Amino acid sequence: MKYGFKHWVTASALAAVCSVAMSQPLPVFGLVELSGSGTTAGTNYDNGVKLAVAEINATGGILGRQIKYTSMDTQTNAGVAKSLAAKAIDEGVPLVMGPVYSGSILVSMAETRRAEIPNIIGGEAAAITQQGNPYVFRSSFTQASAMPKVVRYISEIVKAKSIAVIYVNNDFGKGGRDMVLKGLQTAGINVVADISTDVGQVDFSAAVLKAKQSNADALFAYTNEEESARLLKEIRKQGYSKPVIGETTLANDKVIELAGDAANGVVAHVGLTPDAPNPPVQAFAKKYLATYKAKADHNAMKGYTGMHAAKAIFDKFGKIDSKAFAVAMHGASISVKDYPGVLFDVKYDDKGDLDRESFIVKVVNGKPQVVEILKPAK
């Protein structure tokens, strides 16, 4: 077949356009808490994303394009997160990472949904994926799947018949409180004290006193990092001797660092831990430490695994297409054998929630130790 000059020019022009597109960086924006009360969580999440981006770029990027990652500070403020999401949309990014704080996510994800841009977030509030947003995906467990595991430990291992609950009064805390109360009721465990605390609260003396006076068999604590450390110090100060049980945040290294000896004995269910007896996790933890001169935490792992999961989905579909990405992510299974950066075999459901291994840890001599490995639910 012979081609005319006009056809040859058109084909050449198209090839040139494709070549330019492939050579351009792939923009990804991070909406992260780099200041305000969420600084620790947001910075670690951001560092995890950056480490993943460096690894992906070193092996050819995503579909031949180098990732250009830009961090934007939400200031742990939902209004700022919303405006930054709008900015990301204006820049035409095909993917947004973060935020971590649920209150900010619930606002910013409305913007990414409107623009039909996939949004991989670090928040745990059950309400995030219960709204039917087809463009939001977790890199952490939802409270709806994590809290039943906490309740199982309280019921089967602690064998508590009654419990006191202390939670932080924000979207994160209220969501966790609602989910754990639901599970406790099903397990027949009586909640004898339901104690609300404020974001940024400094004095926990009254809250701990109420828990002591309730004479519950155990205490479930669900607050942010800095507040958790203050709470644990007050628990130690008042000589509270009943088991203290929580979720991922309570056994975070930052909490342990701030709480000191007061953190010893705490037990928590954690969805991600750099102490997992798992070769990919240990390799990640070693690289993170070498890069940032600090130990990784679960938030760093959320950012890292979320970015690697994004690469897997783009690879699966074979082109940079936000709508196609969202479709492919629902129901996707990603193997650590094929994508070591996801750290564990992971499966997403039709809501954007995920399932994988998780852990029960206990703080011993200032360090979280894995005492039980929990298999995926399905």
For each residue, the residues with C-beta under 8 A, 3 or more apart:
1:
2:
3: 7 8 11
4: 7 8
5: 8 9
6: 9 10
7: 3 4 10 11
8: 3 4 5 11 12
9: 5 6 12 13
10: 6 7 13 14
11: 3 7 8 14 15
12: 8 9 15 16
13: 9 10 16 17
14: 10 11 17 18
15: 11 12 18 19
16: 12 13 19 20
17: 13 14 20 21
18: 14 15 21 22
19: 15 16 22 23
20: 16 17 23 24
21: 17 18 24
22: 18 19 63 64 65
23: 19 20 65
24: 20 21 65
25: 65 66 67 68
26: 61 62 65 66 67 68 94 320
27: 68 70 91 92 93 94
28: 53 67 68 69 70 93 94 95 96 97 307 310
29: 69 70 72 84 87 88 91 93 95 96 97
30: 45 46 49 69 70 71 72 96 97 98 303
31: 72 74 81 84 85 88 96 97 98 99 104 108
32: 42 43 45 46 49 71 72 73 74 97 98 99 100
33: 36 37 38 39 41 42 43 45 73 74 75 76 98 99 100 101 104
34: 39 42 43 46 71 73 74 75
35: 39 73 75 76
36: 33 39 74 75 76 77
37: 33 76 199 200 224 226
38: 33 41 42 74 76 99 100 101 224
39: 33 34 35 36 42 43 76
40: 43 44 225 226 254 299
41: 33 38 44 45 100 101 122 224 225 299
42: 32 33 34 38 39 45 46 73 74 76 98 99 100 101 299
43: 32 33 34 39 40 46 47
44: 40 41 47 48 296 297 299 300 303
45: 30 32 33 41 42 48 49 97 98 100 122 299 300 302 303
46: 30 32 34 42 43 49 50 71 98 303
47: 43 44 50 51 288 291 292 300 303
48: 44 45 51 52 288 296 299 300 301 302 303 304 305 306 307
49: 30 32 45 46 52 53 69 71 97 98 303 304 306 307
50: 46 47 53 54 69 71 303
51: 47 48 54 55 284 287 288 291 292 300 304
52: 48 49 55 56 303 304 305 306 307 308 341
53: 28 49 50 56 57 67 69 307
54: 50 51 57 58
55: 51 52 58 59 308 341
56: 52 53 59 61 62 67 307 308 311 341
57: 53 54 60 61 66 67
58: 54 55
59: 55 56
60: 57 64
61: 26 56 57 64 65 66 67
62: 26 56 65 67 310 311 314 315 320
63: 22 314 315 318 319 320
64: 22 60 61
65: 22 23 24 25 26 61 62 320
66: 25 26 57 61
67: 25 26 28 53 56 57 61 62
68: 25 26 27 28
69: 28 29 30 49 50 53 97
70: 27 28 29 30
71: 30 32 34 46 49 50
72: 29 30 31 32 84 87 88
73: 32 33 34 35 42 80
74: 31 32 33 34 36 38 42 77 78 80 81 84 98 99 101 104 108
75: 33 34 35 36 80
76: 33 35 36 37 38 39 42 101 104
77: 36 74 80 81 104
78: 74 81 82 103 104 106 107 108
79: 82 83 107
80: 73 74 75 77 83 84 104
81: 31 74 77 78 84 85 99 104 105 107 108
82: 78 79 85 86 107 108 110 111
83: 79 80 86 87
84: 29 31 72 74 80 81 87 88 108
85: 31 81 82 88 89 96 108 109 111 112
86: 82 83 89 90 111
87: 29 72 83 84 90 91
88: 29 31 72 84 85 91 93 96 112 117
89: 85 86 92 93 111 112 114 115 117
90: 86 87
91: 27 29 87 88
92: 27 89
93: 27 28 29 88 89 96 117
94: 26 27 28 117 118 320 321 322 325
95: 28 29 117 118 119 120 310 322 325
96: 28 29 30 31 85 88 93 112 117 118 119 120
97: 28 29 30 31 32 45 49 69 119 120 121 303 306 307 310
98: 30 31 32 33 42 45 46 49 74 120 121 122 303
99: 31 32 33 38 42 74 81 104 105 108 121 122 123
100: 32 33 38 41 42 45 104 105 121 122 123 299 302
101: 33 38 41 42 74 76 104 105 123 172
102: 105 106 123 124 125 127 128 170 171 172 175
103: 78 106 107 170 171 172
104: 31 33 74 76 77 78 80 81 99 100 101 107 108 123
105: 81 99 100 101 102 108 109 121 123 125 128 136
106: 78 102 103 109 110 125 127 128 171
107: 78 79 81 82 103 104 110 111
108: 31 74 78 81 82 84 85 99 104 105 111 112 119
109: 85 105 106 112 113 119 121 128 133 135 136
110: 82 106 107 113 114
111: 82 85 86 89 107 108 114 115
112: 85 88 89 96 108 109 115 117 118 119 135 136
113: 109 110 116 119 133 134 135 136
114: 89 110 111
115: 89 111 112
116: 113 135 322 323 326
117: 88 89 93 94 95 96 112 135 322
118: 94 95 96 112 135 137 310 322 325 326 329
119: 95 96 97 108 109 112 113 135 136 137
120: 95 96 97 98 137 138 139 306 307 309 310
121: 97 98 99 100 105 109 128 136 137 138 139
122: 41 45 98 99 100 138 139 140 299 302 303 306
123: 99 100 101 102 104 105 128 138 140 172
124: 102 138 140 141 142 143 146 172 175 176 247 248
125: 102 105 106 128 142 143 171 172 175 176
126: 129 130 142 143 144 175 178 179
127: 102 106 130 131 171 175
128: 102 105 106 109 121 123 125 131 133 136 138 142
129: 126 133 136 138 142 351 352 353
130: 126 127 144 351
131: 127 128
132: 351
133: 109 113 128 129 136 352
134: 113 326 330 352
135: 109 112 113 116 117 118 119 322 326
136: 105 109 112 113 119 121 128 129 133 352
137: 118 119 120 121 306 309 329 348 352 354
138: 120 121 122 123 124 128 129 141 142 352 353 354
139: 120 121 122 302 303 305 306 309 354
140: 122 123 124 248 271 272 298 302 354
141: 124 138 145 146 271 353 354 358
142: 124 125 126 128 129 138 145 146 353
143: 124 125 126 146 147 175 176 179 180 247
144: 126 130 147 179 353
145: 141 142 148 149 353 355 377
146: 124 141 142 143 149 150 179 247 248 269 271 358
147: 143 144 150 151 176 179 180 182 183 247
148: 145 151 152 183
149: 145 146 152 153 269 358 360 374
150: 146 147 153 154 180 183 220 245 246 247 268 269
151: 147 148 154 155 180 183 184 186 187 189
152: 148 149 155 156 187
153: 149 150 156 157 158 245 267 269 360
154: 150 151 157 158 160 163 184 187 189 218 220 245
155: 151 152 158 159 160 187 189
156: 152 153 159
157: 153 154
158: 153 154 155 217 218 243 245
159: 155 156 217
160: 154 155 163 189 216 217 218 243
161: 188 189 190 217
162: 189 190 191 192 214 215 216 217
163: 154 160 184 189 190 191 192 216 217 218 219 220
164: 191 192 193 195 210 211 214 216 218 219 220
165: 177 180 181 191 193 194 195 219 220 222
166: 195 197 204 207 208 211 219 220 221 222 223 231
167: 173 174 176 177 195 196 197 221 222 223
168: 172 173 196 197 198 199 201 222 223 224 227
169: 173 174 196 197 198 199
170: 102 103 173 174 199 224
171: 102 103 106 125 127 174 175
172: 101 102 103 123 124 125 168 175 176 224
173: 167 168 169 170 176 177 197 222 223 224
174: 167 169 170 171 177 178
175: 102 124 125 126 127 143 171 172 178 179
176: 124 125 143 147 167 172 173 179 180 222 247
177: 165 167 173 174 180 181 194 222
178: 126 174 175 181 182
179: 126 143 144 146 147 175 176 182 183
180: 143 147 150 151 165 176 177 183 184 220 222
181: 165 177 178 184 185 191 194
182: 147 178 179 185 186
183: 147 148 150 151 179 180 186 187
184: 151 154 163 180 181 187 189 191
185: 181 182 188 189 191
186: 151 182 183
187: 151 152 154 155 183 184
188: 161 185
189: 151 154 155 160 161 162 163 184 185
190: 161 162 163
191: 162 163 164 165 181 184 185 194
192: 162 163 164 214 215 216
193: 164 165 210 211 213 214 216
194: 165 177 181 191
195: 164 165 166 167 207 210 211
196: 167 168 169
197: 166 167 168 169 173 201 204 207 223 227 231
198: 168 169 201
199: 37 168 169 170 224 227
200: 37 226 227
201: 168 197 198 204 223 227 230
202: 230
203: 206 234
204: 166 197 201 207 208 227 230 231 233 234 235
205: 208 209 234 237 238
206: 203 209 210
207: 166 195 197 204 210 211 231 234
208: 166 204 205 211 212 231 234 235 238 240
209: 205 206 212 213 238
210: 164 193 195 206 207 213 214
211: 164 166 193 195 207 208 214 216 219 240
212: 208 209 215 238 240
213: 193 209 210
214: 162 164 192 193 210 211
215: 162 192 212
216: 160 162 163 164 192 193 211 219 242
217: 158 159 160 161 162 163 242 243
218: 154 158 160 163 164 242 243 244 245
219: 163 164 165 166 211 216 235 240 242 243 244 245
220: 150 154 163 164 165 166 180 245 246
221: 166 167 228 231 232 244 245 246 250
222: 165 166 167 168 173 176 177 180 246 247 249 250
223: 166 167 168 173 197 201 227 228 231 249
224: 37 38 41 168 170 172 173 199 227 228 249
225: 40 41 228 229 249 252 254 255 258
226: 37 40 200 229 230 258
227: 168 197 199 200 201 204 223 224 230 231
228: 221 223 224 225 231 232 246 249 250 252 255 259
229: 225 226 232 233 254 255 257 258 259 262 263
230: 201 202 204 226 227 233 234 258
231: 166 197 204 207 208 221 223 227 228 234 235
232: 221 228 229 235 236 244 250 255 259 262 263 266
233: 204 229 230 236 237 259 260 262
234: 203 204 205 207 208 230 231 237 238
235: 204 208 219 231 232 238 240 244 262
236: 232 233 239 240 261 262
237: 205 233 234
238: 205 208 209 212 234 235
239: 236
240: 208 211 212 219 235 236 244
241:
242: 216 217 218 219
243: 158 160 217 218 219 265 267
244: 218 219 221 232 235 240 250 265 266 267
245: 150 153 154 158 218 219 220 221 250 266 267 268
246: 150 220 221 222 228 249 250 251 266 267 268 269
247: 124 143 146 147 150 176 222 250 268 269 270
248: 124 140 146 251 252 268 269 270 271 272 298
249: 222 223 224 225 228 246 252 255 268
250: 221 222 228 232 244 245 246 247 255 266 268
251: 246 248 255 256 263 266 267 268 270 273 361 363 368
252: 225 228 248 249 255 256 297 298
253: 256 257 295 297 368
254: 40 225 229 257 258 297
255: 225 228 229 232 249 250 251 252 258 259 263
256: 251 252 253 259 260 263 363 366 367 368
257: 229 253 254 260
258: 225 226 229 230 254 255
259: 228 229 232 233 255 256 262 263
260: 233 256 257 263 366
261: 236 264 366
262: 229 232 233 235 236 259
263: 229 232 251 255 256 259 260 266 363 366
264: 261 363 364 365 366
265: 243 244 362 363 364
266: 232 244 245 246 250 251 263 362 363
267: 153 243 244 245 246 251 360 361 362 363 371
268: 150 245 246 247 248 249 250 251 360 361 368
269: 146 149 150 153 246 247 248 358 359 360 374
270: 247 248 251 273 298 358 359 360 361 368
271: 140 141 146 248 298 356 358 359
272: 140 248 276 298 301 302 305 343 358
273: 251 270 276 281 298 301 359 361 368 370
274: 281 284 285 288 295 296 297 300 301
275: 285 361 367 368 369 370
276: 272 273 281 282 357 359 370 373
277: 282 370 373
278: 281 282 343 344
279: 282 283
280: 283 284 336 340 341 343 344
281: 273 274 276 278 284 285 301 343 344
282: 276 277 278 279 285 286
283: 279 280 286 287 340
284: 51 274 280 281 287 288 296 301 304 341 343
285: 274 275 281 282 288 289 295 296
286: 282 283 289 290
287: 51 283 284 290 291
288: 47 48 51 274 284 285 291 292 294 295 296 300 304
289: 285 286 292 293 294 295 296
290: 286 287 293
291: 47 51 287 288
292: 47 51 288 289 296
293: 289 290
294: 288 289
295: 253 274 285 288 289
296: 44 48 274 284 285 288 289 292 300 301 304
297: 44 252 253 254 274 300 301
298: 140 248 252 270 271 272 273 301 302
299: 40 41 42 44 45 48 100 122 302 303
300: 44 45 47 48 51 274 288 296 297 303 304
301: 48 272 273 274 281 284 296 297 298 304 305 343
302: 45 48 100 122 139 140 272 298 299 305 306
303: 30 44 45 46 47 48 49 50 52 97 98 122 139 299 300 306 307
304: 48 49 51 52 284 288 296 300 301 307 308 341 343
305: 48 52 139 272 301 302 308 309 341 342 343 344 346
306: 48 49 52 97 120 122 137 139 302 303 309 310
307: 28 48 49 52 53 56 97 120 303 304 310 311 341
308: 52 55 56 304 305 311 312 339 340 341 342 343
309: 120 137 139 305 306 312 313 334 339 342 346
310: 28 62 95 97 118 120 306 307 313 314 325
311: 56 62 307 308 314 315 339 341
312: 308 309 315 316 332 334 338 339 342
313: 309 310 316 317 325 328 329 332 334
314: 62 63 310 311 317 318 319 320 325
315: 62 63 311 312 318
316: 312 313 328 332
317: 313 314 321 324 325 328
318: 63 314 315
319: 63 314 324
320: 26 62 63 65 94 314
321: 94 317 324 325
322: 94 95 116 117 118 135 325 326
323: 116 326 327
324: 317 319 321 327 328
325: 94 95 118 310 313 314 317 321 322 328 329
326: 116 118 134 135 322 323 329 330
327: 323 324 330
328: 313 316 317 324 325 332
329: 118 137 313 325 326 332 348 352
330: 134 326 327 348 349 350 352
331: 347 348 349 350
332: 312 313 316 328 329 347 348
333: 345 346 347 348
334: 309 312 313 338 339 342 345 346 347
335: 338 339 342 345
336: 280 339 340 342 343 344 345
337: 340
338: 312 334 335
339: 308 309 311 312 334 335 336 342
340: 280 283 308 336 337 343
341: 52 55 56 280 284 304 305 307 308 311
342: 305 308 309 312 334 335 336 339 345 346
343: 272 278 280 281 284 301 304 305 308 336 340
344: 278 280 281 305 336 356 357
345: 333 334 335 336 342 356 357 376
346: 305 309 333 334 342 354 355 356
347: 331 332 333 334 354 355 356 376 378
348: 137 329 330 331 332 333 352 353 354
349: 330 331 352 353 354 355
350: 330 331
351: 129 130 132
352: 129 133 134 136 137 138 329 330 348 349
353: 129 138 141 142 144 145 348 349
354: 137 138 139 140 141 346 347 348 349
355: 145 346 347 349 376 377 378
356: 271 344 345 346 347 376
357: 276 344 345 373 374 375 376
358: 141 146 149 269 270 271 272 374
359: 269 270 271 273 276 370 372 373 374
360: 149 153 267 268 269 270 370 371 372 374
361: 251 267 268 270 273 275 368 369 370 371
362: 265 266 267 368 369 371
363: 251 256 263 264 265 266 267 366 367 368 369
364: 264 265 367 369
365: 264
366: 256 260 261 263 264 363
367: 256 275 363 364
368: 251 253 256 268 270 273 275 361 362 363
369: 275 361 362 363 364
370: 273 275 276 277 359 360 361 373
371: 267 360 361 362
372: 359 360
373: 276 277 357 359 370
374: 149 269 357 358 359 360
375: 357
376: 345 347 355 356 357
377: 145 355
378: 347 355
